[in-house]
Every structure is written in structure tokens, then in C-alpha cells.
């Protein structure tokens, strides 16, 4: 069950990054440009967070990733299979650019998936 941190830490870091876009400490330079991009693309940091979390909770526990529903199971192993399946498709999600802008390099890359 060591994979839980590998899945959740990068997700938490992206959400914290979005929280930081709205703080007064990140108002200058490239952060202002990133905040503008997030505002224009997603309607703001809060909307981006809701999009990411809704997609994660909709897909990360649905039994996907196994060959069939019975192999996916309803236990924690089945849910981890679904969560890893979500992780393996994150680059195809409409919010993947936010992951990259936050420093994300992968669910197995670098400390907690970040540079």
C-alpha cells in the first residue's frame, strides 16, 4: 500500500499550487501569467481544482484498470488498480497542463512526483 502516497502526493501538490496562485505572495512575474492562463482556461484556480478532484473521484475508484469488473474487485487492491489507471491517463486529461506548470514530472519521478 506504499503506492497510496505516490498517487496522492502529486495530486495534493497540484492542488496546493493552485491555492498559491490566488495568494498575494505569488502576484508577480510568471505566476501572474500562470494565474491568467488558469483563469482563462478553467475559470480560475477553484474551478480547476474542482475539475481535477471531480475527475479523480469519478474515475480513481470505479474499478477500471482491470481486465474485467470481477478482477477489479471491491477491495483496496481493486481501488488502487483504478487509481493507477487514472494516473496512467492523466496526460490525456484537459487539466494536465496545470500538473506540468506546477512542476509535476510523474507519479514515480522525483520526490513526490515533482522536480
RAFEN-V692203 format. One line per field, one symbol per residue. ss: DSSP state (h for helix, s for strand, l for the rest). phi: phi as a letter, one per 20 degrees, with the letter a starting at -180 (. if undefined). burial: # if it has 24 or more other ideal C-beta (glycine too) atoms within 12 Angstrom, else .. A space follows every 10 residues. Layout:
ss = ???
phi = ???
burial = ???
//
This chain:
ss = llhhhhhhhh hhhhhhhhhh hllhhhllhh hhhhhhhhhh hhllhhhhhh hhhhhhhhhl llllllllhh hhlllhhhhh hhhhhhhhlh hhlllhhhhh hllsllllll hhhsl
phi = .ffgffeegf ffffffgfgf fefffdedmf ffffffffff ednoffffff ffffffffdf cenfoefbff ffmdefffff ffffffgfdf feefdggfgf feofcqecem flncf
burial = .....##### ########.. #......... ...##..#.. .#..#..##. ##..##..## #.###..... .#.....### #######..# ..#.#..##. ##.#..#... .###.
//
